[in-house]
């Protein structure tokens, strides 16, 4: 697994989540739900990648 790409994705996912939370009032109503769902999916995948990389570190 390419760890550099994984780390970049994890940082980008958490940054997107933080931006969505901090700027939720400035996001237009039409985009708010879809951006929030995309951020949740990316953060869930980032958590999975963190757990997977920790689990595969021992083998």
C-alpha positions as CSV (number, residue, x, y, z in Angstrom):
1,X,0.0,0.0,0.0
2,X,1.3,3.5,-0.9
3,X,1.5,5.2,2.5
4,X,2.1,8.7,1.0
5,X,-1.2,8.7,-0.9
6,X,-3.0,7.3,2.2
7,X,-1.7,10.0,4.5
8,X,-2.6,12.7,1.9
9,X,-6.1,11.3,1.7
10,X,-6.5,11.1,5.4
11,X,-5.4,14.7,5.9
12,X,-7.7,15.9,3.0
13,X,-10.7,14.1,4.4
14,X,-10.3,15.5,7.9
15,X,-9.6,19.0,6.5
16,X,-12.8,18.8,4.4
17,X,-14.7,17.8,7.5
18,X,-13.3,20.7,9.5
19,X,-14.1,23.2,6.7
20,X,-17.6,21.9,6.3
21,X,-18.2,22.3,10.1
22,X,-16.6,25.7,10.4
23,X,-18.2,27.2,7.2
24,X,-21.6,25.5,7.4
25,X,-23.5,28.8,7.3
26,X,-21.8,30.0,4.2
27,X,-22.4,26.8,2.1
28,X,-25.5,27.3,-0.1
29,X,-28.5,25.2,0.9
30,X,-28.5,23.2,-2.3
31,X,-24.9,22.0,-1.7
32,X,-25.0,21.7,2.1
33,X,-26.4,18.1,2.3
34,X,-24.3,16.7,-0.5
35,X,-21.1,18.2,0.7
36,X,-21.8,16.9,4.2
37,X,-22.5,13.4,3.0
38,X,-19.3,13.4,0.9
39,X,-17.3,14.6,3.9
40,X,-18.8,11.8,6.1
41,X,-18.0,9.1,3.5
42,X,-14.5,10.4,3.1
43,X,-13.9,10.5,6.9
44,X,-15.3,7.0,7.3
45,X,-13.0,5.7,4.6
46,X,-10.1,7.6,6.3
47,X,-10.8,5.9,9.6
48,X,-11.0,2.5,7.8
49,X,-7.6,3.2,6.2
50,X,-6.1,4.1,9.6
51,X,-7.4,0.9,11.2
52,X,-6.3,-1.2,8.2
53,X,-2.8,0.3,8.2
54,X,-2.4,-0.3,12.0
55,X,-3.7,-3.9,11.6
56,X,-1.4,-4.7,8.7
57,X,1.6,-3.1,10.4
58,X,2.3,-6.2,12.5
59,X,2.4,-8.6,9.6
